[in-house]
């Protein structure tokens, strides 16, 4: 029997939010890490479920979709937003395949969001807005980490680098990051499942004040709130256009539109 750990499961009211009448109900999901996270936001309410399901996302994600819909029909969905990585190969395929299948069958559009950006937004959501750097690091499970650096100034979150993959000992010198050469006038927060792999490397940054949070994971609840409030700034696709964001080279997975006839 498959076992899993329920991390949290809740409904909440969002206030305040502005949204277009054309986009009032959004399904969000992220399966890029060991956490399977699904949320449904409609108007001012969001239902979300987050469960630790390493290598078992595909067995539970559709049931979790039904759970967060909580009496609503899939036909009530106006759009779907998915975390597209970087992350677990299998996990990313699950999120993108589910998003493509639902959107294709029910004729709505999909948007993809970098899972490391979602990790940053999830971590920052309960914090008071301030000037800070957020270095998101996720365990790539192959002796490497995914990384991406963001800067928060007041309510604005801006990526400083593209997502990348490297060995933990190469992180600070990575060309996308260059933290040993970059002048930062703010504390740095290092978050994600890769934190434990890079703690020793952070001693090379004695001039910076940082805090570490290894338990942070991308949350579909955060994604649903962000998507509803900012859906006009997202890039919406037809289902066959959505694809995982792999930062490794020579990945053999193809998006739906590249797999031949759709029938």
Residue frames as qw, qx, qy, qz and C-alpha x, y, z in Angstrom:
[[0.000, 0.888, 0.461, 0.000, 0.00, 0.00, 0.00],
 [0.385, 0.496, -0.029, 0.778, 1.28, 3.43, -0.92],
 [0.402, -0.711, -0.413, 0.402, 1.76, 5.67, 2.09],
 [0.310, 0.576, 0.071, 0.753, 2.18, 9.39, 2.14],
 [0.310, -0.379, -0.463, 0.739, 2.53, 12.24, 4.56],
 [0.046, 0.858, 0.424, 0.287, -0.08, 15.00, 4.64],
 [0.430, 0.064, -0.205, 0.877, 1.89, 18.19, 5.10],
 [0.153, 0.327, 0.366, -0.858, -0.98, 20.64, 5.06],
 [0.009, 0.422, 0.797, 0.433, -4.45, 20.86, 3.65],
 [0.033, -0.491, -0.447, 0.747, -6.57, 23.98, 3.95],
 [0.204, 0.718, 0.505, 0.434, -9.03, 26.41, 2.45],
 [0.302, -0.452, -0.220, 0.810, -8.64, 30.14, 2.82],
 [0.272, 0.891, 0.362, -0.013, -9.97, 33.46, 1.69],
 [0.541, 0.087, 0.140, 0.824, -7.78, 35.79, -0.35],
 [0.013, 0.943, 0.327, 0.062, -8.16, 39.52, 0.14],
 [0.571, 0.626, 0.171, -0.503, -7.77, 41.73, -1.69],
 [0.486, -0.039, 0.702, 0.519, -7.36, 40.49, -5.27],
 [0.460, 0.589, -0.055, -0.662, -8.19, 41.98, -8.61],
 [0.400, -0.029, 0.855, 0.328, -8.98, 39.72, -11.53],
 [0.310, 0.137, -0.461, -0.820, -10.61, 39.81, -14.92],
 [0.756, 0.088, 0.329, -0.560, -14.13, 38.37, -15.18],
 [0.785, 0.424, -0.388, -0.232, -12.71, 36.20, -17.98],
 [0.595, 0.252, -0.699, 0.306, -10.28, 34.48, -15.59],
 [0.515, -0.573, 0.215, -0.601, -11.95, 33.76, -12.26],
 [0.908, -0.278, 0.273, -0.155, -11.13, 30.10, -11.68],
 [0.429, 0.674, -0.601, 0.015, -7.60, 28.71, -12.01],
 [0.969, -0.243, 0.016, 0.049, -6.21, 25.27, -11.27],
 [0.146, 0.822, -0.537, 0.124, -2.54, 25.28, -10.22],
 [0.971, -0.227, 0.058, 0.047, -0.12, 22.43, -9.67],
 [0.197, 0.774, -0.597, 0.080, 3.56, 21.77, -9.09],
 [0.979, -0.179, 0.093, -0.012, 5.24, 18.35, -8.95],
 [0.505, 0.738, -0.391, 0.217, 8.85, 19.43, -9.48],
 [0.043, -0.526, 0.735, -0.426, 10.03, 18.20, -6.05],
 [0.171, -0.089, -0.964, 0.180, 9.12, 15.44, -3.60],
 [0.244, 0.373, 0.532, -0.720, 6.04, 17.52, -2.77],
 [0.067, 0.416, 0.743, 0.520, 2.91, 17.14, -4.88],
 [0.015, 0.398, 0.357, -0.845, 1.04, 20.43, -4.62],
 [0.031, 0.448, 0.708, 0.545, -2.37, 21.19, -6.16],
 [0.038, 0.411, 0.428, -0.804, -4.68, 24.20, -5.68],
 [0.109, 0.572, 0.657, 0.478, -7.90, 25.57, -7.13],
 [0.060, -0.328, -0.272, 0.902, -8.75, 29.25, -6.81],
 [0.034, 0.583, 0.672, 0.455, -12.16, 30.61, -7.69],
 [0.203, -0.886, -0.206, -0.364, -13.05, 34.21, -7.02],
 [0.135, -0.781, 0.423, -0.439, -11.66, 34.92, -3.57],
 [0.816, -0.387, 0.375, -0.210, -11.29, 31.36, -2.30],
 [0.457, 0.531, -0.709, -0.075, -8.49, 28.84, -2.73],
 [0.926, -0.272, 0.211, -0.156, -8.54, 25.15, -1.85],
 [0.408, 0.666, -0.624, 0.029, -5.16, 23.43, -1.79],
 [0.948, -0.287, 0.135, -0.018, -3.61, 20.09, -0.92],
 [0.277, 0.753, -0.588, 0.097, 0.12, 19.45, -0.52],
 [0.938, -0.279, 0.188, -0.088, 1.49, 15.97, 0.08],
 [0.133, -0.658, 0.719, 0.179, 4.95, 14.48, 0.23],
 [0.910, 0.246, 0.282, -0.176, 4.86, 11.83, -2.51],
 [0.085, -0.642, 0.653, 0.392, 8.36, 11.05, -3.75],
 [0.064, 0.195, -0.884, -0.420, 8.17, 9.15, -7.05],
 [0.108, 0.397, 0.908, -0.076, 4.40, 8.72, -6.68],
 [0.192, 0.333, 0.054, -0.921, 2.96, 11.97, -8.02],
 [0.343, 0.066, -0.654, -0.671, 1.37, 10.23, -10.99],
 [0.280, -0.276, -0.919, 0.037, -0.64, 7.92, -8.71],
 [0.178, -0.565, -0.628, 0.505, -2.25, 10.69, -6.69],
 [0.087, -0.159, 0.085, 0.980, -2.29, 13.97, -8.60],
 [0.275, -0.295, -0.586, -0.703, -5.63, 13.45, -10.38],
 [0.464, -0.563, -0.677, 0.095, -7.34, 12.47, -7.12],
 [0.329, -0.410, -0.270, 0.807, -5.86, 15.61, -5.57],
 [0.060, -0.107, -0.359, -0.925, -7.31, 17.68, -8.42],
 [0.424, -0.494, -0.662, -0.372, -10.75, 16.28, -7.62],
 [0.489, -0.486, -0.550, 0.472, -10.15, 17.00, -3.95],
 [0.193, -0.274, -0.096, 0.937, -9.36, 20.68, -4.43],
 [0.178, -0.278, -0.525, -0.784, -12.27, 21.18, -6.85],
 [0.037, 0.181, 0.732, -0.656, -14.47, 20.25, -3.87],
 [0.352, 0.578, 0.648, -0.349, -17.77, 19.97, -5.69],
 [0.327, 0.719, -0.194, -0.582, -16.90, 22.16, -8.66],
 [0.890, 0.357, 0.274, 0.072, -16.59, 20.61, -12.10],
 [0.574, -0.176, 0.378, 0.704, -13.51, 20.64, -14.29],
 [0.274, 0.638, 0.500, 0.518, -15.69, 22.64, -16.66],
 [0.246, -0.943, -0.210, 0.078, -15.61, 25.46, -14.12],
 [0.609, -0.418, 0.208, 0.641, -11.85, 25.94, -14.70],
 [0.366, 0.910, 0.028, -0.192, -10.90, 29.00, -16.77],
 [0.476, 0.730, -0.471, 0.137, -7.18, 28.24, -16.97],
 [0.929, -0.326, -0.048, 0.169, -4.40, 26.09, -15.58],
 [0.124, 0.865, -0.450, 0.181, -0.97, 27.13, -14.31],
 [0.974, -0.153, -0.089, 0.138, 1.80, 24.60, -13.74],
 [0.339, -0.781, 0.481, 0.210, 5.29, 24.70, -12.32],
 [0.859, 0.497, -0.113, -0.049, 7.44, 23.54, -15.22],
 [0.891, -0.101, -0.049, 0.440, 10.79, 23.15, -13.50],
 [0.515, 0.348, -0.783, 0.013, 13.63, 22.76, -13.35],
 [0.642, -0.351, 0.493, -0.470, 13.16, 19.74, -11.14],
 [0.562, -0.097, 0.821, -0.019, 12.64, 16.01, -11.13],
 [0.135, 0.127, -0.738, -0.649, 12.37, 14.58, -14.67],
 [0.139, -0.364, -0.917, -0.088, 9.44, 12.38, -13.68],
 [0.037, -0.596, -0.533, 0.600, 7.77, 15.09, -11.64],
 [0.118, 0.437, -0.205, -0.868, 7.92, 17.64, -14.43],
 [0.180, -0.044, -0.823, -0.537, 6.45, 15.19, -16.92],
 [0.091, -0.487, -0.842, 0.212, 3.57, 14.54, -14.51],
 [0.043, 0.609, 0.284, -0.739, 2.71, 18.23, -14.11],
 [0.171, 0.370, -0.435, -0.803, 2.98, 19.03, -17.81],
 [0.140, -0.126, -0.919, -0.345, 1.11, 15.90, -18.92],
 [0.027, -0.563, -0.754, 0.338, -1.76, 16.52, -16.51],
 [0.088, 0.594, 0.065, -0.797, -1.93, 20.18, -17.55],
 [0.154, 0.224, -0.657, -0.703, -1.89, 19.26, -21.24],
 [0.095, -0.259, -0.950, -0.144, -4.50, 16.52, -20.86],
 [0.020, 0.624, 0.623, -0.471, -6.98, 18.59, -18.86],
 [0.102, 0.580, -0.094, -0.803, -6.54, 21.68, -21.00],
 [0.099, 0.123, -0.782, -0.602, -6.81, 19.70, -24.24],
 [0.073, -0.378, -0.922, -0.046, -9.96, 17.88, -23.14],
 [0.072, -0.732, -0.569, 0.367, -11.70, 20.93, -21.65],
 [0.381, 0.662, 0.306, 0.568, -10.45, 23.57, -24.09],
 [0.244, -0.968, -0.022, 0.054, -8.72, 26.05, -21.82],
 [0.477, 0.734, -0.360, 0.323, -5.27, 27.62, -21.93],
 [0.844, -0.411, -0.161, 0.306, -2.25, 26.82, -19.79],
 [0.126, 0.904, -0.315, 0.258, 0.64, 28.85, -18.42],
 [0.870, -0.071, -0.323, 0.364, 3.99, 27.60, -17.19],
 [0.228, -0.923, 0.215, -0.225, 5.95, 29.17, -14.32],
 [0.463, 0.460, -0.674, 0.345, 9.54, 28.45, -13.32],
 [0.764, -0.467, -0.445, 0.002, 9.39, 26.20, -10.25],
 [0.558, -0.103, -0.328, 0.755, 12.36, 28.02, -8.69],
 [0.104, -0.331, -0.044, -0.937, 10.49, 31.32, -9.04],
 [0.664, -0.480, -0.388, -0.423, 7.51, 29.64, -7.41],
 [0.728, -0.258, -0.470, 0.428, 9.80, 28.44, -4.61],
 [0.263, 0.107, -0.201, 0.938, 10.94, 32.03, -4.04],
 [0.368, -0.388, -0.193, -0.823, 7.38, 33.35, -4.03],
 [0.749, -0.413, -0.504, -0.116, 6.25, 30.60, -1.66],
 [0.614, -0.169, -0.425, 0.644, 9.05, 31.38, 0.77],
 [0.136, 0.118, -0.090, 0.980, 8.49, 35.13, 0.63],
 [0.311, -0.533, -0.560, -0.553, 4.70, 35.11, 0.77],
 [0.556, -0.696, -0.450, 0.066, 4.37, 35.14, 4.59],
 [0.558, -0.240, -0.149, 0.780, 7.28, 37.55, 5.11],
 [0.045, 0.887, 0.176, -0.425, 7.07, 41.31, 5.39],
 [0.665, 0.672, 0.093, 0.313, 8.20, 42.82, 2.06],
 [0.428, -0.802, 0.243, 0.339, 11.79, 44.03, 2.29],
 [0.467, 0.744, -0.465, -0.107, 14.99, 44.36, 0.30],
 [0.673, -0.376, 0.636, -0.007, 16.57, 40.90, 0.20],
 [0.401, 0.422, -0.722, -0.374, 18.17, 38.40, -2.15],
 [0.850, -0.074, 0.409, -0.323, 16.71, 34.91, -2.47],
 [0.209, 0.458, -0.824, -0.262, 18.91, 32.12, -3.75],
 [0.889, 0.011, 0.175, -0.423, 16.72, 29.13, -4.62],
 [0.149, 0.461, -0.869, -0.103, 18.54, 25.80, -4.67],
 [0.894, -0.017, 0.116, -0.433, 16.86, 22.48, -5.35],
 [0.502, -0.363, 0.777, 0.113, 18.47, 19.05, -5.01],
 [0.586, 0.451, -0.432, -0.516, 18.84, 17.61, -8.52],
 [0.918, -0.148, 0.305, -0.205, 19.37, 14.10, -7.05],
 [0.890, 0.372, -0.047, 0.258, 22.53, 13.51, -9.12],
 [0.668, -0.310, -0.073, 0.673, 25.12, 15.17, -6.90],
 [0.205, 0.245, 0.207, 0.925, 24.14, 18.56, -8.32],
 [0.057, 0.583, 0.554, -0.592, 21.77, 21.40, -7.51],
 [0.215, 0.691, 0.459, 0.516, 19.43, 23.56, -9.54],
 [0.314, -0.469, -0.292, 0.772, 19.85, 27.23, -8.75],
 [0.172, 0.673, 0.369, 0.618, 18.43, 30.65, -9.50],
 [0.292, -0.262, -0.367, 0.843, 18.93, 34.02, -7.80],
 [0.039, -0.772, -0.504, -0.385, 16.18, 36.58, -7.25],
 [0.189, 0.036, -0.318, 0.928, 16.10, 40.07, -5.74],
 [0.174, -0.747, -0.638, -0.064, 13.13, 41.34, -3.78],
 [0.150, 0.038, -0.161, 0.975, 12.73, 45.07, -3.43],
 [0.455, 0.060, 0.242, -0.855, 9.53, 46.02, -1.65],
 [0.773, 0.218, 0.441, -0.401, 6.77, 44.13, -3.49],
 [0.652, 0.635, -0.326, -0.255, 8.81, 43.40, -6.60],
 [0.779, -0.287, 0.535, 0.157, 10.58, 40.08, -7.27],
 [0.510, 0.769, -0.303, -0.240, 13.14, 40.13, -10.08],
 [0.963, -0.023, 0.129, 0.234, 15.26, 37.24, -11.37],
 [0.152, -0.839, 0.424, 0.305, 19.00, 38.01, -11.44],
 [0.111, -0.367, 0.867, 0.319, 19.99, 34.79, -13.21],
 [0.742, 0.087, -0.453, -0.487, 18.50, 32.11, -15.39],
 [0.887, -0.316, 0.280, -0.188, 17.92, 28.69, -13.87],
 [0.441, 0.606, -0.662, 0.004, 21.01, 26.48, -14.01],
 [0.958, -0.283, -0.037, -0.028, 22.45, 23.23, -12.73],
 [0.349, 0.686, -0.563, 0.302, 25.89, 22.70, -11.23],
 [0.689, -0.136, -0.623, 0.345, 27.85, 20.83, -8.58],
 [0.448, -0.842, -0.287, 0.087, 27.46, 22.25, -5.06],
 [0.603, -0.461, 0.086, 0.645, 31.13, 23.26, -4.90],
 [0.341, 0.188, 0.413, 0.823, 30.75, 25.24, -8.13],
 [0.002, -0.791, -0.612, -0.010, 27.63, 27.14, -7.13],
 [0.202, -0.848, -0.119, 0.475, 29.10, 30.43, -5.94],
 [0.239, -0.456, 0.486, 0.706, 31.43, 30.69, -8.94],
 [0.472, 0.460, 0.722, 0.211, 28.77, 29.77, -11.49],
 [0.212, 0.107, 0.318, 0.918, 28.67, 32.24, -14.38],
 [0.232, -0.624, -0.563, -0.490, 24.93, 32.80, -13.88],
 [0.564, -0.734, -0.364, 0.097, 25.48, 33.75, -10.24],
 [0.486, 0.469, -0.226, 0.702, 28.94, 35.07, -9.42],
 [0.509, -0.817, -0.249, -0.104, 28.09, 35.74, -5.79],
 [0.720, -0.376, -0.041, 0.582, 31.76, 35.96, -4.87],
 [0.353, 0.100, 0.222, 0.903, 32.06, 38.96, -7.21],
 [0.140, -0.670, -0.496, -0.535, 28.57, 40.47, -7.02],
 [0.048, 0.109, -0.437, 0.891, 28.01, 43.37, -4.65],
 [0.372, -0.567, -0.685, -0.266, 24.85, 42.83, -2.66],
 [0.043, -0.343, 0.330, -0.879, 23.56, 45.50, -0.31],
 [0.731, -0.268, 0.014, -0.628, 21.03, 43.20, 1.29],
 [0.530, -0.289, 0.776, -0.184, 20.81, 39.91, 3.21],
 [0.482, 0.227, -0.717, -0.450, 20.60, 36.70, 1.20],
 [0.747, -0.101, 0.479, -0.449, 18.08, 33.97, 1.95],
 [0.239, 0.315, -0.871, -0.292, 19.05, 30.52, 0.68],
 [0.680, 0.037, 0.442, -0.584, 16.02, 28.25, 0.36],
 [0.787, 0.318, -0.352, -0.394, 15.05, 24.87, -0.99],
 [0.981, -0.173, 0.079, -0.045, 15.89, 21.18, -0.83],
 [0.772, 0.428, -0.218, 0.416, 19.47, 21.83, -1.99],
 [0.220, -0.891, 0.232, -0.323, 20.42, 23.91, 1.05],
 [0.810, -0.494, 0.314, 0.028, 22.01, 21.03, 2.93],
 [0.873, 0.267, 0.172, 0.370, 24.23, 20.27, -0.06],
 [0.435, 0.661, -0.012, 0.611, 25.71, 23.76, -0.22],
 [0.495, -0.862, -0.112, -0.005, 25.96, 24.86, 3.44],
 [0.736, -0.365, 0.146, 0.551, 29.73, 24.37, 3.51],
 [0.484, 0.403, 0.310, 0.712, 30.14, 26.52, 0.41],
 [0.108, -0.900, -0.290, -0.306, 28.37, 29.48, 2.02],
 [0.621, -0.643, -0.034, 0.447, 31.29, 30.04, 4.36],
 [0.524, 0.147, 0.284, 0.789, 32.93, 31.75, 1.36],
 [0.027, -0.688, -0.330, -0.646, 30.50, 34.63, 1.86],
 [0.439, -0.333, -0.569, 0.610, 31.54, 36.03, 5.26],
 [0.028, -0.019, -0.046, 0.998, 30.44, 39.57, 4.40],
 [0.441, -0.271, -0.472, -0.714, 26.82, 38.60, 3.81],
 [0.410, -0.051, 0.677, -0.609, 24.07, 37.98, 6.31],
 [0.496, 0.024, -0.682, -0.537, 22.02, 35.00, 5.24],
 [0.624, -0.126, 0.589, -0.498, 19.38, 32.66, 6.55],
 [0.172, 0.169, -0.919, -0.313, 18.87, 29.08, 5.42],
 [0.684, 0.083, 0.382, -0.616, 15.57, 27.27, 4.91],
 [0.002, -0.231, 0.923, 0.307, 15.90, 23.72, 3.64],
 [0.292, 0.337, 0.866, -0.227, 12.22, 22.77, 4.10],
 [0.368, 0.550, 0.022, -0.750, 10.84, 25.33, 1.65],
 [0.386, 0.181, 0.832, 0.355, 9.07, 23.83, -1.38],
 [0.171, -0.073, -0.385, -0.904, 7.06, 25.30, -4.27],
 [0.248, 0.343, 0.760, -0.493, 3.38, 25.66, -3.32],
 [0.077, 0.416, 0.711, 0.561, 0.47, 25.52, -5.75],
 [0.161, -0.809, -0.516, 0.230, -1.53, 27.66, -3.30],
 [0.233, -0.631, 0.131, 0.728, 0.98, 30.48, -3.79],
 [0.199, 0.000, 0.679, 0.707, 0.92, 29.84, -7.54],
 [0.027, 0.631, 0.744, 0.219, -2.87, 30.04, -7.70],
 [0.166, -0.838, -0.289, 0.432, -2.95, 33.32, -5.79],
 [0.241, -0.484, 0.366, 0.758, -0.22, 34.82, -7.96],
 [0.184, 0.181, 0.772, 0.581, -1.83, 33.59, -11.19],
 [0.012, 0.751, 0.660, 0.025, -5.25, 34.96, -10.33],
 [0.177, -0.849, -0.124, 0.482, -3.89, 38.36, -9.35],
 [0.076, -0.672, 0.448, 0.585, -1.41, 38.62, -12.25],
 [0.723, 0.252, 0.634, 0.109, -2.83, 36.38, -14.97],
 [0.486, 0.865, 0.089, -0.082, -2.58, 39.15, -17.54],
 [0.004, 0.837, -0.536, -0.111, 1.21, 39.14, -17.18],
 [0.660, -0.191, 0.722, 0.080, 1.54, 35.37, -17.60],
 [0.280, 0.374, -0.656, -0.592, 2.22, 33.78, -20.98],
 [0.746, 0.126, 0.512, -0.407, -0.72, 31.55, -21.87],
 [0.057, 0.330, -0.833, -0.440, -0.32, 28.65, -24.28],
 [0.846, 0.058, -0.275, -0.453, -2.36, 26.10, -26.10],
 [0.852, -0.419, 0.296, -0.111, -1.90, 22.75, -24.32],
 [0.929, 0.231, 0.072, 0.279, 0.46, 21.26, -26.91],
 [0.350, 0.787, -0.220, 0.459, 2.80, 24.25, -26.53],
 [0.540, -0.747, 0.308, -0.236, 3.52, 23.68, -22.84],
 [0.833, 0.251, -0.443, 0.216, 6.78, 21.88, -22.08],
 [0.738, -0.598, -0.117, 0.290, 8.99, 21.16, -19.08],
 [0.159, 0.922, -0.321, 0.148, 11.93, 23.46, -18.42],
 [0.933, -0.182, 0.016, 0.310, 14.94, 21.16, -18.33],
 [0.024, -0.935, 0.330, 0.127, 18.29, 22.82, -17.76],
 [0.622, -0.296, 0.670, 0.278, 20.21, 19.63, -18.52],
 [0.340, 0.502, -0.530, -0.593, 21.26, 18.95, -22.08],
 [0.333, 0.167, -0.880, -0.294, 20.16, 16.04, -24.25],
 [0.434, 0.115, 0.703, -0.551, 16.83, 15.37, -22.58],
 [0.020, 0.050, 0.866, 0.497, 14.80, 13.05, -24.75],
 [0.186, 0.556, 0.728, -0.354, 11.30, 14.12, -23.67],
 [0.071, 0.215, 0.455, 0.861, 9.18, 15.84, -26.33],
 [0.331, 0.221, 0.354, -0.847, 6.21, 18.14, -25.82],
 [0.587, 0.387, 0.667, -0.248, 2.79, 17.04, -27.07],
 [0.502, 0.781, -0.001, -0.372, 2.99, 19.07, -30.27],
 [0.158, 0.664, -0.695, -0.226, 6.24, 17.32, -31.27],
 [0.463, -0.151, 0.864, -0.127, 4.92, 13.79, -30.85],
 [0.063, 0.118, 0.863, 0.486, 3.28, 13.44, -34.24],
 [0.328, -0.389, -0.517, -0.688, -0.41, 13.41, -35.12],
 [0.248, -0.098, 0.582, -0.768, -2.87, 14.28, -32.40],
 [0.174, 0.343, 0.923, -0.022, -5.54, 12.23, -34.05]]
